[in-house]
Structure formats: structure tokens, C-alpha cells
């Protein structure tokens, strides 16, 4: 497996993975698929030296991705980044998300990031285990804030300070 900075040519594969996750209602609160064109501005906001977007490549296929996002746009929150991780369903349970997360933790000091934050739907036990297994703690819970067709779900905030 190779983890590298994403290129614009990777965006269709990134979107394919994201849209597959959207349909499950487990890892994102979006209801409709997104297009490459819609996500192009999001892609272009990433920078390898501040808020990177990485892809995990297995056998020349994009197997997953991790993105850093600006947390809250206030000076006091500089040094905090929100991260998101998605893995293609055919590549799950192979340690790809864990390796991406380990790289995020390891590279955080280079990125001048002192804290990493993630938002996880409360019923996404696999993601909660992933984060907690990498030293993240549950920093908060917003009860029943995500409303889906037939259910309301909690949003769990996970975080980790970087030494």
C-alpha cells in the first residue's frame, strides 16, 4: 500500500468511495451523491503543507482516503484540524484506515497541528473503534442530531492532542 498526496486525477475515485458511503447512512449525513464538479472546490482547498488530502493506493487502485479540514475559522483554533477517513468497501478490514490515521498523527507536527478532531455518527462502531484504538477520546456527543429517514442518530466528537 502506498499513501500519497491526492491529485485531481484521483478525484473520481475519491467521489466514488464517498458516494458509496453516503448510501449506507453509517458514515456521512449526506443523502444524495455528489459529483466531481461539485467537489472540485473542496479538493482545491487542500494543500499538502497545511490541510492535505491523501489517498491509499493498493494495486494501483484508490482504496481509501483521508482529508484534513480547517476546524473552526477563528485564530484560537489554529493548530486544530478536522479529519475524515473513507475506505472503499472492497478494501475494508485490511488496516487501510488505521494506516491513514497513523500517518495523520505522525505528520500532524509537520503540519503545525496540535489537535485532531473527527465527527463520527454514533452508530458507526467500526469508526469509533478505529479512532479509540489510535488514542482518540470521545470529547462530546450531540444526541439525536442527525435525522435520517426513519431514525435519529447521535454525533460523536472524537479528538486527540498531538504531543
C-alpha positions in Angstrom: 0.0 0.0 0.0 1.2 3.5 -0.9 -0.1 6.6 0.9 0.4 9.8 -1.2 -1.0 13.2 -1.8 -4.1 13.1 -3.9 -4.1 14.6 -7.4 -7.0 16.0 -9.3 -7.0 12.8 -11.4 -7.8 10.9 -8.2 -11.0 12.9 -7.6 -13.4 10.5 -9.4 -12.2 7.6 -7.3 -12.4 9.7 -4.1 -16.0 10.7 -5.0 -16.9 7.0 -5.8 -15.8 6.0 -2.4 -17.6 8.9 -0.7 -20.9 8.3 -2.6 -20.9 4.6 -1.7 -20.6 5.6 2.0 -23.4 8.1 1.5 -25.8 5.3 0.5 -25.1 3.4 3.7 -26.2 6.1 6.2 -23.4 5.0 8.5 -20.5 7.4 7.9 -21.9 10.6 6.5 -25.0 12.7 6.9 -25.4 13.5 3.2 -28.4 11.9 1.5 -27.6 12.4 -2.2 -24.5 11.5 -4.2 -22.1 14.3 -5.1 -20.3 14.9 -8.4 -16.7 15.5 -9.2 -17.6 19.1 -10.3 -19.4 19.8 -7.0 -16.4 18.6 -5.0 -13.7 20.3 -7.1 -13.6 23.5 -4.9 -13.4 21.2 -1.8 -10.5 19.3 -3.4 -8.7 22.6 -4.3 -8.8 23.8 -0.7 -6.5 21.1 0.3 -2.8 21.7 0.5 0.0 19.1 1.2 1.6 21.5 3.7 -1.4 22.6 5.7 -4.6 20.6 5.0 -3.6 17.6 3.0 -5.8 15.1 1.2 -4.1 11.6 1.0 -5.1 8.5 -0.9 -4.2 5.0 -0.1 -3.3 3.1 -3.2 -3.4 -0.7 -3.4 -2.5 -2.4 -6.7 -2.8 0.9 -8.5 -6.4 1.4 -7.2 -7.5 4.1 -4.8 -8.6 2.0 -1.7 -9.3 4.9 0.6 -8.6 8.5 1.5 -8.1 10.8 4.5 -8.6 14.6 4.4 -7.6 17.4 6.8 -10.0 20.3 7.1 -9.8 23.6 8.8 -11.6 23.2 12.1 -13.3 26.5 13.1 -12.1 29.6 11.3 -11.0 31.5 14.4 -7.5 32.3 15.4 -7.7 30.4 18.7 -8.4 27.2 16.8 -5.3 27.4 14.6 -3.5 24.2 15.1 -6.7 22.1 15.3 -7.7 20.1 12.2 -10.8 18.0 11.5 -10.1 14.8 9.7 -12.3 12.5 7.6 -11.5 8.9 6.5 -13.2 6.8 3.9 -12.3 3.3 2.6 -13.7 1.6 -0.4 -15.9 -1.3 0.6 -13.8 -3.9 -1.2 -10.7 -2.8 0.8 -12.2 -2.6 4.3 -10.8 -4.6 7.2 -7.3 -4.6 5.8 -5.8 -1.9 8.0 -6.1 0.9 5.4 -8.0 3.3 7.6 -5.6 2.6 10.5 -2.5 3.3 8.4 -4.1 6.6 7.1 -4.9 7.6 10.6 -1.4 6.7 11.8 0.1 8.9 9.1 -2.2 11.8 10.1 -1.0 11.5 13.7 2.7 11.2 12.7 2.5 14.1 10.2 0.5 16.4 12.4 3.6 18.2 13.9 4.9 18.9 10.4 1.5 20.4 9.6 1.6 22.5 12.8 -1.4 20.6 14.0 -1.7 20.2 17.8 -5.1 18.5 17.9 -7.1 16.3 15.6 -10.9 16.1 15.7 -13.3 13.8 14.0 -17.1 13.6 13.8 -18.5 10.1 13.8 -22.1 9.1 13.7 -22.9 7.3 16.9 -23.9 4.0 15.3 -20.6 3.8 13.3 -19.0 1.4 15.8 -16.1 0.5 13.4 -15.0 4.1 13.1 -15.3 4.7 16.8 -13.1 1.6 17.5 -10.6 2.8 14.9 -10.2 6.3 16.5 -10.2 5.0 20.0 -7.6 2.3 19.1 -5.4 5.2 17.9 -5.5 7.1 21.1 -8.5 9.3 20.4 -11.0 10.0 23.1 -14.7 10.8 23.0 -14.8 14.6 23.6 -18.5 15.0 23.1 -21.8 13.6 22.0 -24.7 15.5 20.3 -27.7 13.3 20.9 -30.1 12.5 18.0 -28.8 15.5 16.0 -28.6 13.5 12.7 -32.0 12.8 11.2 -32.3 10.1 8.7 -35.5 8.7 7.0 -36.6 6.5 9.9 -34.1 7.3 12.7 -32.3 9.9 14.6 -28.6 9.3 15.3 -26.0 10.8 17.7 -22.9 12.6 16.5 -19.8 11.7 18.5 -16.9 14.1 18.6 -13.6 12.3 18.9 -10.3 14.0 19.4 -6.6 13.6 20.2 -4.0 16.1 21.3 -0.7 15.7 19.5 2.4 15.8 21.7 
